[in-house]
Amino acid sequence: MRAASWRRTWPGLAASLVAGAVPALSFPAPAWWWLAWVGIVPLLLVVRAAPDVRVAAMRAWCGMAGYVLATQYWLLPSAGPLVIVLAIGLGALWLPWGAAVHLLLGEPVTVGRMFAAIPVSPSAWVLAEAVRSVPALGGPWALLGASQWNQPVTLSSASLGGVWLTSFLIVAANTALAGAILQRRNAVWMVGAAAALGCAALGPAWFWLGPVPPAGPTARVALVQPGDIEDAGARQAAGEALTKELQGRRLDLIVWGESSVGVDVIGRPEVMASLADISRRVGADLLINVDARDATGAIRKSSVLIGPEGSRGVYAKMRLVPFGEYVPLRPVFGWAARHTKAADEDRQRGSGLEVLHTGRGMAIGPLISFETTFSDQPRELVQRGAQLLVFQSSTSTYQGSWAQPQLASKVAVHAAEVGHPAVHTGLSGVSSAFDARGERLGWYDATERGVLVVDVPLGAHTTVFQRLGNWVLAMALSILACAIALAALRFRAVRRATRRTG
């Protein structure tokens, strides 16, 4: 009996795994942003067609495991089978979403349940995204809303409610489309299609009718991308050589990628003096990134702003990559370092965010690699007065994979969220720059070696998300709580009616 039951179940799980992977094509490198607005419909239909709630939840689980595997396949060479464990663990967060979809879109299909699904389904989805965004679980990688990075018109919704609102609208539109497909009456089909169109239209409406960043000064920023160079000394030398070629370009800031310097420049006066001399000769401040052991014996990753006279300030990375830069609960999971490329020694965290000031008075907010994926840190830096967000990364381990453009694309999302321009330097690619609305100013692919010089408008504005923060998550939690309460009340009423008739 169990074998027969499994034979009936596994085709649906396999279909879910494939359907869940489809939206991955909306992220870089394919970057088919439009696919996100219809790409979840197949998974919705597979989940709602399950024979019961338990199987529907399992299908959602498999579907989202497929989503994680498809968007983070590039982890396989370094993490090995741990990637499968990660996908299974993160996919489980969508179990409630699968149950909600089945209960609201499953047979019999009614108009009331279909319209209830439009807010409930995205609420369950967004809350699952919020939980998976915890740094210890790998952070907010490939959040559905981030798929709109290369379409500022639809990304504009992020300025209202962050990437969470964009995710919410995408899932709501997909849910409305699925409901319209399931409804055979023309009037209801049209209403469902109109609801989907309304969700998709909110971002464009705000883009065209909402506030526009005021005109302001322009900063000329150089992003130095020397390429995939393993030796730390050769890597620094390549960065120095490219930077020296910028003399006479009238730059305001030069940005190197993560781990561009392999020695502690604060503890090595001769190295600091050499870099300060380069800054003096080129005529612009230099933001480098140090990955080295400091005077205390600890290894930190730090952004150091250097002017003609030396250091102007330091920011030490706060959020570290699980297993990549530290091993959570090392006494328990220390074995991972022996079988994967997990860190042999934990990096140390910085104590807080820092806004650094260039010699020309520009306030910059530096963030490093993994921190590029989070929305709260750019928001805090802007609150502290940052005019320009500056991200430094090194994805050389995943050279040539989708990881590099995925990370660079997140910069557009944060620029739109907080209404401030942002630049990103990838040591070996991809480097990118965006204005305060998420419009692309420059893109330097991972195959390129050299310097990307971008004129960045510093005009900025205070967005709704900047003022109100994660109000979408509070709304989603309230919607889901109300839905659960109403379902419990209805279940209790049905039980009472059954007892009376019994």
C-alpha positions, 0 to 999 in steps of 0.5 A: 500500500505504501509503495502504491501510494509513493508511485502515485505521489512521486510524479507530482513531486518531480513535476514540482521540482521542475516547475520550481526551477522555472523562475530561476531564468528571470535572474541573471545571467538569462535575466528574463525579468518578465518571466517572473510575472508568469513563471510561478503559475506552473508550480501553483497549478501543480500544488493546487492539483495535489490530492490533499493538503499534505501532498500539496505542502510536499509539492511546494517543498520540492518546488522551492528546493528546485528553485534554490538549486537552480538559482544557487547551482554554482555552490556545488563545486565548493559546497558539494552535497551541502547544497542539496541539504541547503535546498531541502532545508530552505524549501521546507519554509514554503510548506505553509505556502503550499498548504494555503495554495491547495486550500484556496485554489484546490477543488472546488474552485470558488470565486471567494476562495480565488480572491482570498488566495490573491493576498494570502499566497504572496503573504505566505511566500514573502514570510518564507523569503524573510525567514530564509534571509536570516544571515545564518541561513545564507541570506536573502539570495535570489529573492523573487523581487530582485528578478526585476533589477534590470527593469527600473519601471517594475522595480519601482515598487521596491521604493515603496516597500522594499524588495518584499513588496516587489516579491509580494506583487509578483506572487499575487499576480501569478496567483491571480493568473492561476485563479483566472485559468481555473475559472471557466466563467468569462466575467471571473476570468476577466476579473482575475486577469485584471487583478494580475494586471493591477499588481504588475502595474503598481510599480510602473505607475509609481515610476511615472507618477511618483517623486523623481530624485532632484538634480544634484552634483555628479561624482566620477567613480572608477571601478577597478577590476583586475580579474581572477588573480590568486596570488595576493601580491600579484592581485594588489600589483595589478590593482595598482597598475590599473589605478596608476593609468587613471592619472588625469581622469579627474576622478572623485573616487576609485574603488577596488574589489573585495580582498584586493589587498592581502596585508594589514595596511594599518599595521604596515606603514610602508604599504599605506604610504605607497597607496597614499602616494598613488592616491596623490598622483591620481588625484582621488581617494582610494577605497581598497579592501583588506583581507588579512590578519591584523595586529591582534592576530584576527583575520578581518575583511575591511574597507579602508579609504585612503587619501593622499595623507593616509587612511581616512577611515575603516569599515570591518565587515559585519555579516560573514558568509556561513561556512565560507567565512566562518563555520556556525557551531564549529564544534558541531559542524567543523567536519564540513571544513574537511570535506568542502571549501569551508573556512578553516578559521573564522573571520572576525566581525566588525562592530558596526556600520561606518560612513566614510568621507572623502577628501572632497566631502562625499559621504560613502557607505561601504559594504562588503560582498555578502552584505550586498544581498541585504536591504537593512544595511543600505537603509541604515547607511543612508540614515547615517548620511551616506550619499553613495553606497559602495559595494566591494566583492570577490566572487572568483570562486564562482568565476563564469557562473551566474553568481557574479551577475546575480550579486552585481544586480542586487545593487540596483535593488538597493539603489531603488529601495533607498533612493540613492545611487550605488556602485559595485566593484567585483574583483574579477567581475561583475562591476556595476553602477546604478542611479537613485532609481535603479537605472543602470549607469555601467556594467563590466562583465566578468570577462573584462579586465580593466577599469570602468569609469562612471559618472554617478548622479548624486541626486537622491530622495527619501523613499517610502521604504526608507521612511517606513522600513519593512511594513510589507512583512508586518502586513503579510504576517497580519494577512496570514494570521487573519487567514488562519484565524478565519480558517480555524473559526470556519473549521469549528463551525463545521464541526459543530454543525456536523455534531448537531446533524449527527 
